[in-house]
Amino acid sequence: MGGLWPGKLVYRAVVLLMAAQMALGFGLSPGVARKDLRIRVGQYNILAANLANNLKSWFWYGYSGLKSPAGEDGAAAQPRRPAYREDGLDDVRLQVFGYGRSPLLADFWASILKKYVKIWNLFFPYELERPSHYEEGEHGLSHSDLLVLKLRDALVHFFYRDSIELAPEGEKDLAHHLFVSPAVKRTRNFELWQRIAGHVGLGLADLPAEKWDELERKRVAIDELRQRNTEDGTGDATSSVIAPDGSRWDCIADFNRTLRSFLAGFLDGEAPDEAVRQVLEEKCLRLAQLVAFSDNDMKDILRIQHESFDWQQRVQAIVGEIAKRECSAWGISELDEHEDISNALRSNPLTSRLRLVAFKHRKTLRVDDGVGIYADEGDFDVEGVGYVRYGAAAVARADERQRQQLHLRVHAGRIADGIIAPETEYKKVFHPVGGQGGLPSADEEVAKMLQQGQPVAYTYTDKLNPEQGRWFDERVATLVVLRSKVEDEADVAVRILLAATHLWHTQNNPVAEELRLIETQQMMQAMSHFKHCVEETLGSVDAEVVCGDFNDAPNFAWYEGRGDFPDPSSPDVPTTPVVEYMTQAQGFMDVLADVDGRRTPTTYTMARSYPIDYIFVRQPELRGGDAAPASLLEVKADDVQQIRLARQSRSTGTLELLPFGASEDAVTGTPMPAVGTQDTVPSDHVPVSATLRFKVAQSCADAVTTILHNRDYHS
């Protein structure tokens, strides 16, 4: 039947009346109604390729240690000699490290070999992080023997860093920082060295007091010269770079020469250098053998390294995780190979519209990782970009005079293809925020930056060169203003201010908690000014979203030694400083928190599992009491993926999943390969996501069309 029959005419008249009533009910003009708009946002720390595509995490992935002689059924086994590397040190190894995975050995690798010996540092030539060195098997040597030789060389070189050529990081972490007389100061790292290296003759437990005094005088001479250099302006007490005069290096060389003689057993200090070096090399070889892994462990380490850490495999799995959640905006932490991620996103039909709109390196150089924001080009227009360079460490240690120099300022950045240029690549003109020092406010300058499409760069110092690193953190937040696209000019778009960040490392540490709190306060100060300028220049912001790896659990119940809290959801459990500041002082909603305050971990290792990734949401207060063109009605988080760790089956040698929450006997944490029913986990974090539902203004004509379209009405 053609045309409209009377029932339909009546229905459409009722719909028009409803649309008008909706508009009036919302305080809008009669020609405007409301409709729902849903925006999905996600947060994902993807584990940077520069951190994962090497063996920096190898100790925790695949290493089993000395196997216990106990049988599968737990029955007592006949005593037998331990066999791990079969190098004459297995009895010592059992005495020092025991059976299985040794936390003491892990500590030695992290606190001594990484920090002082620099086995993974890019400034040094040891290249222990390259799997190819072990997979190829140079000169027919086993993986384990190759590791021993490389470790020996690194240990020997540590005691010969007597010049800037041999110590490219300057005075930082040289031998005189580790070998401090126990009579002067007992240090954890020296005691750790003694506990392990002492078994191969590299300890100083039996060094006579007068020899310790001699070594200590030489160490003090280095510190006194540094102090003189600082006072006369040729050096910096907090810098790792030594003044260019030769006298400082002469003192360091004198200390190292004496230390080498003592470690080699020549206490009179008159032995030829060749004799000292020969003995030292032999002892360093024994230490390398003691702390190295067996060939079987090395094979497992290299296999899991390839399956879990290889970047070319991980990038596809990362994009697969992003695609599952169908978000139109993402905050990505630890992003370095952004071209690979962007290309993989474009190649996936579910993510092909995601574009990198803002990325900032953590460092002031174009190296390593940073924080990025991706947005769906079909859903959003990008109206503004900015970033915050934190200065928490400088604030924490500054005296009153230095603190006067640490205030929020802004300059115009540079951007190309979503990549914000590092600060060292262009000249900057700084403008104080808030008119400090009697100077005009930076509002007008920020408005110009927004209008001209320049990134708004917030910092707390104008000292941004790498050698001035004590003035700034290698941590940032990126800021983006996203405006939802509309089909009709009469419709109202939603404007979101989205921030993504990655805060200071190390959980369950009061000093790190203070630094994270300062960084968060600095982010909020900059974000507040950015939002103010956006609203003055572009229009009102309908919601603020902050996502990131905040590196802190919601409360102290997650941390050992911070109180006895059997129920994490109890209101008596103190909230960690960052979360308390965001939720209480700033009024943000912690979207991922359940109603009862419980959380699911977002990062998993064999040592701990914590919920440290967040999505915070806040809707600005309305101005003048009128209804907002767009109002945030609901925020709903998606379920967080739970991860099961894996152990090595005693019967088959393959990986098998442990129960949820179990870590005993685990030989791999995340990232980890597919095991059993669990898919590949491509990062040491899992992604988190949420839906924001807005009520937005809509023309009455569009409202009628929407209602009619959604109603199944047949003649």
C-alpha positions in Angstrom: 0.0 0.0 0.0 1.5 3.3 -1.0 1.6 6.5 1.0 1.0 6.8 4.8 -2.0 5.3 6.4 -3.6 7.3 9.3 -1.9 5.1 12.1 1.5 6.0 10.8 0.6 9.7 10.6 -0.5 9.7 14.2 2.7 7.8 15.2 4.9 10.3 13.5 3.1 13.2 15.1 3.6 11.6 18.5 7.4 11.2 17.8 7.7 14.9 16.9 6.0 15.8 20.1 8.3 13.5 22.1 11.4 15.1 20.4 10.2 18.6 21.4 9.6 17.5 25.0 13.0 15.8 25.2 14.7 19.1 24.1 12.8 21.2 26.6 13.4 18.7 29.3 17.1 19.0 28.8 17.1 22.8 28.9 17.8 23.0 25.1 16.1 24.9 22.3 12.9 23.3 20.9 14.8 22.2 17.8 17.3 20.1 19.7 17.0 16.6 21.4 19.4 14.1 22.8 21.0 10.8 21.7 23.5 8.4 23.1 27.2 8.4 22.0 29.5 5.7 23.1 33.3 6.1 23.1 35.7 3.3 24.0 39.1 4.0 25.4 42.0 1.7 26.2 45.3 1.6 28.0 48.2 -0.8 27.1 51.8 -1.0 28.2 53.1 -3.1 25.3 56.7 -3.7 26.7 59.1 -1.7 24.5 61.1 -3.6 21.9 64.3 -2.1 23.2 63.5 -3.6 26.6 62.2 -7.0 25.5 63.9 -7.9 22.3 67.1 -8.9 24.1 68.0 -11.0 27.1 67.6 -8.4 29.8 64.8 -10.4 31.3 66.3 -13.8 30.6 67.1 -14.8 34.1 63.4 -15.0 34.9 62.4 -16.9 31.7 63.4 -20.5 31.2 66.0 -20.7 34.1 65.4 -23.8 36.3 68.6 -24.0 38.3 70.1 -27.0 40.0 67.5 -29.8 40.0 66.6 -31.4 43.3 67.3 -35.2 43.5 63.9 -35.8 45.0 61.6 -38.0 42.9 58.3 -37.1 41.3 56.4 -38.7 44.2 58.2 -36.6 46.7 59.9 -39.7 48.2 63.4 -39.2 49.5 66.0 -39.9 46.8 69.5 -41.4 47.3 72.1 -38.7 47.9 74.1 -37.9 44.9 76.6 -35.2 43.8 74.9 -32.1 42.4 75.3 -31.7 38.6 74.5 -28.4 36.9 77.4 -27.1 34.8 79.8 -29.9 35.9 82.7 -27.4 36.1 84.0 -28.2 39.6 81.8 -25.6 41.2 78.5 -27.5 41.6 79.1 -28.2 45.3 79.8 -24.5 45.9 76.8 -23.7 43.7 74.5 -25.9 45.8 76.0 -24.4 49.0 75.4 -20.8 47.9 72.3 -21.0 45.7 70.6 -24.2 46.7 68.2 -26.2 44.5 65.9 -24.6 41.9 65.6 -21.0 41.0 67.7 -18.8 43.3 66.5 -15.4 44.4 70.1 -14.7 45.6 71.5 -15.4 42.1 68.8 -13.2 40.6 69.8 -10.4 43.0 73.4 -10.7 42.0 72.6 -10.4 38.3 70.4 -7.4 38.9 72.3 -5.5 41.6 75.9 -6.3 40.6 76.2 -7.5 37.0 73.6 -5.1 35.6 74.3 -2.0 37.8 78.1 -2.1 38.1 79.4 -4.5 35.4 77.1 -3.1 32.8 76.4 -6.4 31.0 73.3 -4.9 29.3 74.3 -1.3 28.9 74.4 0.0 25.4 77.5 2.2 26.1 79.6 -1.0 26.7 80.7 -3.6 24.2 79.7 -6.9 26.0 76.5 -7.5 24.1 75.3 -10.1 26.5 71.7 -9.1 25.4 72.1 -10.4 21.9 70.6 -13.9 21.5 72.4 -14.4 18.2 75.7 -14.7 20.0 74.5 -17.8 21.7 72.4 -19.3 19.0 75.2 -19.4 16.5 77.7 -21.2 18.9 81.0 -19.4 18.1 84.0 -21.7 17.7 82.0 -24.8 18.6 81.5 -23.6 22.2 78.3 -24.4 24.0 75.8 -21.6 24.8 76.8 -21.8 28.5 80.6 -21.6 27.7 80.0 -18.6 25.5 78.1 -16.9 28.3 81.0 -17.6 30.8 83.6 -16.0 28.5 81.5 -12.9 27.9 80.8 -12.6 31.6 84.5 -13.0 32.4 85.5 -10.2 30.0 82.9 -7.8 31.5 84.0 -8.5 35.0 87.7 -7.9 34.2 86.9 -4.7 32.4 85.0 -3.4 35.4 88.2 -3.2 37.4 90.1 -1.3 34.6 87.7 1.6 34.0 90.4 4.2 34.5 89.5 6.8 31.8 86.5 8.3 30.1 87.2 6.1 27.1 86.8 3.0 29.2 84.0 4.4 31.3 81.7 6.2 28.8 79.1 7.0 31.5 81.8 8.8 33.5 82.3 8.2 37.2 78.9 6.5 37.6 78.9 3.1 39.2 82.7 2.6 39.1 84.5 0.3 41.5 85.0 2.8 44.2 81.2 3.1 44.6 80.9 -0.7 45.3 84.0 -1.3 47.3 83.5 0.8 50.4 85.1 -0.2 53.7 82.5 -1.9 56.0 84.1 0.1 58.9 83.0 3.3 57.2 79.6 2.2 55.7 77.9 -1.2 55.4 76.3 -1.4 52.0 73.9 -4.0 50.8 75.6 -4.4 47.4 79.1 -4.9 48.8 77.7 -7.5 51.2 76.1 -9.2 48.2 79.4 -9.2 46.4 81.2 -10.7 49.4 78.5 -13.4 49.8 79.0 -14.7 46.3 82.4 -13.5 44.9 84.1 -14.5 48.2 83.7 -18.2 47.2 86.1 -17.7 44.3 88.7 -15.6 46.0 87.3 -12.2 45.0 86.1 -11.1 48.4 87.8 -8.8 50.8 86.6 -10.3 54.1 90.2 -11.1 55.2 91.7 -7.9 54.1 93.8 -6.4 57.0 92.5 -3.2 58.6 95.5 -1.2 57.5 94.9 -2.3 53.9 91.3 -1.2 54.1 92.5 2.1 55.5 94.8 2.5 52.5 92.0 1.8 50.0 89.6 4.1 51.9 92.1 7.0 51.7 92.3 6.6 48.0 88.5 6.5 47.7 88.1 9.6 49.8 90.6 11.4 47.6 88.3 10.9 44.7 85.3 12.4 46.6 87.4 15.3 47.8 88.5 16.2 44.3 84.9 16.0 43.1 83.9 18.4 45.9 86.6 20.8 44.9 85.5 20.7 41.3 81.9 21.4 42.3 82.9 24.3 44.4 85.0 26.0 41.8 82.5 25.3 39.0 84.4 22.7 37.0 82.1 19.8 38.1 78.7 18.9 39.4 78.2 17.0 42.6 75.1 15.3 41.2 76.3 14.7 37.7 77.9 11.4 36.6 80.1 13.3 34.2 83.6 14.1 35.6 85.3 17.4 35.1 87.8 17.3 32.2 90.9 17.6 34.3 93.1 14.5 34.5 93.6 14.6 38.2 90.2 13.0 39.0 90.9 10.1 36.6 94.4 9.8 38.2 92.8 9.3 41.6 90.3 6.7 40.2 93.1 4.8 38.4 95.1 4.8 41.6 92.2 3.3 43.6 91.5 0.7 40.9 95.2 -0.3 40.7 95.3 -0.9 44.5 92.0 -2.7 44.5 93.1 -5.1 41.7 96.3 -5.9 43.6 94.3 -6.7 46.8 91.7 -8.8 45.0 94.6 -10.7 43.2 96.2 -11.4 46.6 99.2 -9.0 46.3 98.8 -7.0 49.4 102.2 -5.3 49.2 101.1 -3.6 46.0 104.4 -4.2 44.2 103.4 -7.0 41.9 103.8 -6.4 38.1 100.6 -5.4 36.3 100.8 -8.5 34.1 100.9 -10.8 37.1 97.9 -9.0 38.8 95.9 -9.2 35.6 96.6 -12.9 35.1 95.4 -13.8 38.6 92.4 -11.4 38.3 91.3 -13.0 35.0 91.5 -16.4 36.5 89.3 -15.4 39.5 86.8 -13.5 37.3 86.5 -16.7 35.1 85.6 -18.7 38.2 83.1 -16.1 39.3 81.6 -16.1 35.8 81.3 -19.9 35.9 79.7 -19.8 39.4 76.9 -17.4 38.3 76.4 -18.7 34.7 73.6 -21.0 33.6 73.9 -24.5 32.4 73.7 -25.4 28.8 70.2 -26.9 29.3 69.0 -23.8 31.0 70.5 -21.6 28.3 68.7 -23.6 25.6 65.4 -23.1 27.4 66.2 -19.4 28.0 66.9 -18.9 24.3 63.8 -20.8 23.2 61.5 -18.9 25.4 63.3 -15.7 24.5 62.4 -16.3 20.9 58.8 -17.4 21.5 58.0 -14.7 24.0 60.2 -11.6 23.3 60.9 -11.6 19.6 59.5 -8.3 18.4 58.3 -9.4 15.0 56.1 -12.0 16.6 55.0 -9.7 19.5 53.9 -6.8 17.3 51.2 -8.9 15.6 50.0 -10.3 18.9 49.9 -6.8 20.4 47.8 -5.5 17.6 45.6 -8.6 18.0 45.0 -7.7 21.6 44.1 -4.1 20.6 41.7 -5.4 17.9 39.8 -7.5 20.4 38.7 -4.5 22.4 37.5 -2.3 19.5 38.5 1.0 21.2 38.5 4.3 19.3 41.3 5.8 21.4 44.3 4.2 23.0 47.0 5.3 25.4 50.1 3.2 24.7 53.0 3.0 27.2 56.5 1.8 26.4 56.1 2.5 22.7 59.3 2.7 20.7 58.8 0.9 17.3 55.8 3.0 16.5 56.2 2.5 12.7 55.8 -1.2 13.1 52.8 -0.8 15.4 51.2 1.7 13.1 51.7 -0.5 10.0 50.3 -3.5 11.8 47.3 -1.6 12.9 46.6 -0.4 9.4 46.9 -3.9 8.0 44.3 -5.3 10.5 40.7 -4.6 9.3 39.5 -4.1 12.9 42.1 -1.4 13.6 42.8 0.1 10.2 41.5 3.5 11.2 43.7 4.0 14.2 46.3 6.7 13.7 49.2 7.8 15.9 48.2 11.3 16.8 50.8 12.1 19.5 54.0 10.3 20.6 56.7 11.7 22.9 60.0 10.0 23.7 60.8 9.6 27.4 64.2 11.0 26.8 65.1 14.4 25.3 66.8 12.5 22.5 65.2 10.5 19.7 66.0 7.1 21.4 64.2 4.4 23.4 60.6 4.4 24.2 57.9 6.9 25.2 54.1 7.4 25.4 51.8 7.5 22.5 48.1 8.1 21.8 46.2 6.4 18.9 42.8 7.6 17.8 40.3 6.4 15.2 40.4 8.9 12.3 36.8 8.0 11.4 35.5 8.9 14.8 37.6 11.9 15.9 39.2 15.1 14.7 42.3 16.1 16.6 42.1 19.7 17.8 45.2 20.0 19.9 48.3 18.1 21.1 50.6 18.7 24.0 52.9 16.9 26.5 54.3 17.3 30.0 58.0 16.7 30.8 58.1 15.8 34.5 60.7 17.1 37.0 59.8 15.1 40.1 63.3 14.0 41.1 64.6 17.5 40.8 61.8 18.8 43.0 62.4 16.1 45.6 66.1 16.8 46.1 66.1 20.5 45.5 67.0 23.1 48.1 65.0 26.3 48.5 67.1 28.2 45.9 66.9 25.4 43.3 63.2 25.0 43.9 62.6 28.6 42.8 63.9 27.6 39.4 61.5 24.7 39.1 58.2 26.1 38.0 55.8 25.2 35.2 56.6 26.8 31.8 55.5 26.2 28.3 57.1 26.3 24.8 56.0 25.5 21.3 57.0 22.0 20.3 57.4 20.4 16.8 55.4 17.6 15.4 55.4 15.5 12.2 53.3 12.4 11.5 52.2 12.3 15.1 55.8 12.3 16.4 56.6 15.2 18.8 60.3 16.1 18.2 62.7 15.7 21.2 63.6 18.9 23.0 67.2 18.9 21.8 66.3 19.2 18.2 65.0 22.8 18.0 65.3 26.1 19.7 62.8 27.0 22.4 61.2 30.1 23.9 59.8 29.5 27.3 56.8 31.2 28.8 55.9 30.9 32.5 52.5 29.5 33.3 50.5 31.6 35.8 52.6 34.7 35.4 55.5 33.8 37.8 58.1 36.4 38.4 55.8 39.2 37.4 55.8 38.0 33.8 52.6 37.7 31.7 50.7 34.5 31.6 51.3 32.0 28.8 47.6 31.7 27.9 47.9 33.7 24.7 50.9 31.8 23.6 49.2 28.5 24.1 46.1 29.7 22.2 48.4 30.5 19.3 49.9 27.0 19.5 46.5 25.4 19.4 45.4 27.6 16.5 48.6 26.8 14.5 48.6 23.1 15.2 51.8 23.2 17.3 52.3 20.9 20.3 52.0 22.6 23.6 55.1 21.5 25.6 55.0 21.8 29.4 58.2 21.5 31.4 59.5 22.4 34.9 62.9 23.6 33.7 64.6 25.1 30.7 67.6 22.8 31.2 66.7 20.0 28.8 70.0 18.7 27.5 71.0 15.1 28.4 73.9 16.3 30.5 71.5 18.3 32.6 69.4 15.3 33.4 69.2 16.0 37.1 66.8 18.8 36.3 64.1 16.6 34.6 62.7 13.1 34.6 62.9 10.8 31.7 59.1 10.4 32.1 56.3 12.2 30.2 52.6 12.5 29.6 51.1 13.1 26.2 47.9 15.3 25.9 45.4 15.2 23.0 42.1 17.0 22.4 39.7 14.8 20.5 36.4 16.0 19.0 33.9 13.4 17.9 32.8 13.7 14.3 29.2 14.6 13.5 27.1 13.9 10.5 24.9 17.0 10.8 26.0 20.5 11.6 23.1 20.8 14.0 24.5 17.9 16.1 26.8 18.5 19.0 30.2 16.9 19.1 31.8 15.5 22.2 35.2 17.0 23.1 37.6 14.8 25.2 40.9 15.8 26.8 42.9 12.5 26.8 46.2 12.1 28.6 48.5 9.1 28.5 51.4 8.6 30.8 54.0 6.2 32.4 55.1 7.1 35.8 58.3 6.4 37.8 59.2 2.8 38.3 59.5 0.4 41.4 56.5 -0.6 43.5 56.3 -0.9 47.3 59.0 1.8 47.7 58.2 5.0 49.6 60.8 7.1 47.7 59.3 6.0 44.3 55.8 6.7 45.6 56.8 10.2 46.5 58.2 10.8 43.0 55.1 9.3 41.3 52.9 11.6 43.4 55.0 14.7 42.4 54.8 13.6 38.7 51.0 13.2 39.0 50.7 16.6 40.6 52.8 18.1 37.8 50.7 16.4 35.1 47.5 17.7 36.7 48.9 21.3 36.9 49.8 21.2 33.2 46.6 19.5 32.2 44.5 22.1 34.1 46.2 24.9 32.2 46.0 23.1 28.9 42.2 22.5 29.4 41.7 26.1 30.4 43.3 27.3 27.2 41.5 24.7 25.1 38.1 25.9 26.5 39.0 29.5 25.9 40.1 28.8 22.3 38.1 25.8 21.1 35.1 25.3 23.4 34.1 23.3 26.4 35.7 20.0 27.3 33.1 17.3 28.0 35.3 14.8 29.8 38.9 14.3 30.9 40.4 10.9 30.6 43.8 9.9 32.0 45.2 6.5 31.2 48.6 5.0 31.9 50.9 2.7 33.7 51.0 4.5 37.1 53.3 1.8 38.5 51.4 1.7 41.8 48.7 -0.5 43.2 45.5 1.1 44.4 46.2 0.4 48.1 48.9 -0.9 50.4 47.2 -4.3 50.9 49.0 -5.4 47.7 52.4 -4.8 49.2 54.3 -6.9 51.7 55.6 -5.2 54.8 53.2 -2.2 54.6 50.6 -3.4 57.0 48.5 -6.5 57.7 45.4 -6.1 55.5 43.7 -9.5 54.9 40.8 -7.9 53.1 42.0 -5.5 50.3 38.5 -4.1 49.9 38.4 -2.9 53.6 37.9 0.9 53.9 40.7 0.8 56.5 43.4 -0.1 53.9 45.3 3.1 53.1 45.2 4.2 49.5 48.5 4.7 47.7 49.4 8.4 47.3 48.9 8.6 43.5 45.5 6.9 43.6 44.4 9.0 46.6 45.4 12.2 44.8 43.6 11.3 41.6 40.4 10.2 43.2 40.2 12.4 46.3 42.0 15.6 45.5 41.3 15.7 41.8 37.9 14.0 41.8 38.6 11.4 39.1 36.8 8.1 38.9 39.0 5.0 39.0 37.2 3.2 36.2 38.7 -0.2 36.8 37.9 -0.4 40.5 35.0 -2.7 41.3 32.2 -1.5 43.5 33.8 -3.3 46.5 37.3 -1.8 45.7 38.8 -5.0 44.4 41.1 -5.1 41.4 42.5 -7.6 39.0 46.3 -7.5 38.3 47.3 -5.9 35.1 51.0 -6.9 35.2 52.4 -10.3 35.9 55.9 -11.5 36.8 57.1 -14.5 38.8 57.9 -12.2 41.7 54.6 -10.3 41.9 51.3 -9.5 40.2 49.9 -5.9 40.7 47.1 -3.8 39.2 49.1 -0.8 38.1 47.4 0.3 34.9 44.6 2.8 35.2 41.8 4.6 33.3 40.7 7.7 35.3 37.7 9.8 34.1 36.3 13.1 35.2 33.5 15.3 33.8 34.2 19.0 34.3 31.7 21.0 36.3 29.0 22.7 34.3 29.1 26.5 33.9 26.2 28.7 34.8 23.8 25.9 35.7 22.7 25.3 32.2 22.5 21.8 30.8 25.7 20.8 28.9 25.4 20.0 25.2 27.1 16.7 26.1 26.9 15.0 29.4 28.7 11.8 30.6 26.1 9.4 31.8 28.0 6.2 32.4 31.5 4.7 32.5 31.8 1.0 32.4 35.1 -1.0 32.5 35.6 -4.2 30.6 36.7 -7.3 32.4 40.5 -7.5 32.9 42.2 -10.6 31.4 43.6 -12.9 34.1 47.0 -14.6 33.3 48.2 -18.0 34.4 52.0 -18.5 34.7 53.7 -21.7 33.5 56.1 -24.3 34.9 58.2 -26.9 33.2 56.7 -30.4 33.4 59.1 -32.8 35.1 57.9 -35.7 32.9 57.8 -34.1 29.5 60.0 -31.0 29.9 57.3 -28.8 28.2 55.5 -25.8 29.6 52.2 -26.4 31.5 49.9 -23.8 33.1 49.7 -23.3 36.8 46.4 -22.4 38.5 45.4 -18.7 38.6 47.4 -16.8 41.1 50.1 -19.5 41.6 53.7 -18.7 40.9 55.6 -21.5 42.8 57.8 -23.5 40.3 57.0 -21.1 37.5 59.8 -20.7 35.0 58.3 -18.0 32.8 56.3 -14.9 33.5 54.9 -12.5 30.9 55.4 -12.0 28.1 55.0 -15.7 27.5 54.2 -18.0 24.6 50.9 -19.8 24.1 50.5 -22.6 26.7 47.6 -25.0 26.7 44.4 -23.1 26.5 46.0 -19.7 27.1 46.9 -17.6 24.0 50.3 -15.8 23.6 50.7 -13.0 26.1 52.8 -10.4 24.1 53.6 -8.0 27.0 54.3 -8.0 30.7 51.0 -6.1 31.0 47.5 -6.8 29.8 45.4 -4.2 28.1 42.5 -2.5 29.9 39.5 -0.7 28.4 36.3 1.0 29.2 33.2 2.5 27.5 32.1 6.1 28.1 28.4 6.8 27.3 27.4 10.4 26.6 24.1 12.0 26.1 24.6 14.6 23.3 22.5 17.2 21.7 20.8 16.4 18.4 18.6 18.2 16.0 14.9 17.3 16.3 14.9 16.1 12.7 17.7 13.7 13.5 16.0 12.6 16.7 12.9 11.7 14.8 14.9 9.8 12.2 16.7 7.9 14.9 13.5 6.9 16.7 11.8 5.9 13.5 14.8 4.0 12.3 15.1 2.1 15.6 11.4 1.1 15.7 10.4 -2.0 13.9 7.0 -0.7 12.6 5.3 -2.6 9.7 2.1 -1.8 7.9 
